[in-house]
Amino acid sequence: MNKKGILRILAIVLIFIASVGLDRITKVYIREHVHVGSDNIFVIKNFFTILHAENTGAFLSLGDSLENPWRFILLSLLPLIALAFGIGYVMFKPSIGNLTTIGIILVIAGGAGNLYDRMMYGSVTDFMHMNFQIFQTGVFNVADVSIMVGMGLILLESWKKDKAAKKKQQEEADAETTPA
């Protein structure tokens, strides 16, 4: 493997470790210092609140009422398979763009952080809430932020590639219609 490939894998591992590590640190702190449902810490009054909630389902508690084995299959086994596939894809496909690579790693790290909670504790620790007056978020965590930022980076690179392809196509069309 060449130097560039080694640096790429090292960067992937470091981004993964940093994202999962920050998620673990924040969740452990919340679990140990903030009581479920009773302590609300207003970081920015009427906008950003820290609280402790345990989510037994997936996104916005979807699937929390499922019975086993469906609960295990849908909330643990399938995500584990998807994360393993994602890791393999990003490690063995060096031709994908940098933003997409970082985005995939952030999505995988966020998924791994939440999956760890679900498998170790039976629920995912959520603790951030934002109120934008016209709408509010559900309660979320650092892993969820990692997933959202990762998806944003993937979409951004896709948009940039699409824009560049359209520009190139337009330039080729213009060159064909311009007399020599």
Disulfide bonds with the S-S distance in Angstrom:
none
